[in-house]
Amino acid sequence: MENRSRLFDSLVVGGQPLRNRIVLPPLTRSRATVDGVPTRLMEEYYGQRAGAGLVISEGAVITPQASAYARVPGLYSAEQVTAWRPVVEAAKRDGAVVYAQLWHVGRQSHSSVQPDGLLPKGPSAVPITGYQYRSPTGRIPYETPRELTTPEIAEIIKAYGTAARNAVRAGFDGVELHAANGYLIDQFLNDGSNHRTDHYGGSLENRTRFLHEVISEVARHLPSERIGVRLSPSSDWMDVHDSDKRTLYSTVVRQLNDLGLAYLHLVEPEIAGSTTVDSPADSIPTAELAALFDGVVIVTGGHDQASGEQLLTDGTADLVGFGRLFIANPDLPHRFRTRAPLEPVRPAGVYGGGPEGYTDYPALAASGT
Ligand code: PHB
């Protein structure tokens, strides 16, 4: 077949066939209730994007303390689990495989959103500098977090397991651990944010321990082949830096090879959280890290159909995430297939609000194909 799009090849992930190589990557949209309970509006949104081969939910926080922002959904209460079910069903409407992203922000939180009003916690009492917290009334400085105690670390690891079990109960096929973008797991990995002197800090073995303990705990509740891990190896967004990023992330990727995971999800160097920037000077090419991983690789960040196809052709990626394109084009797979024009994202409504800028982007077809 001439000019056949590889994005429409199928692939088996975690024992489940995906109908295409197109991924809805995790996107924070802040439409849950103030208690982190998924809403009917979210059901509509995910249903509109059900044409993806793999749908990864927006970050779902594993405890109330794990959150940085209002109206982010959680996976820690019975009410949340019940409310996720129709959302997951909607996302599966057209045959997509659906994973929940498990999220803990660590030091990226703020006392104003902590349930007890206390300071957020991280691996070490090292504040984020050079960035400001997105509060409802505007940008404000980050606070110096409290250092997690060993028992608190154990509690958080347990909470990852409970959230994974809740994800399964809500109907998700698997979970993705958010170990990217300077959130809690990433804070443990990088020596700029992890100054601990116990067995969670110092050597690479110690800094990767938290990630491995989280994976082991989550693997008590679902098979490892249903667990994915997301990394942003080149990003220094939110002040995560390491004295040797290349060694750090090559080691992390190699270690993951032994675990039989669903996938490794890599964020491109040009992505700083939710924005596009020049690649940091010490960027590690995505292809270099992808080549170190034996299993399925998802690559996300600034791609369009042509560059996504190229990633598949080059063998850098097995699956490609299209975040911003999916925000504005709910039927993105259908548009790719028919080479239809794409809508641009409107900045209003990306974070929070109602249907405007969320579920009011038009589809060209009733559902993606
Ligand atoms: C965001 O809300 O801007 C955001 C959330 C999670 C990420 C990156 C950005 O991993």
Residues whose N, C-alpha, C, O or C-beta is under 5 A from the ligand:
A	BS01	PHB	T28 N181 G273 S274
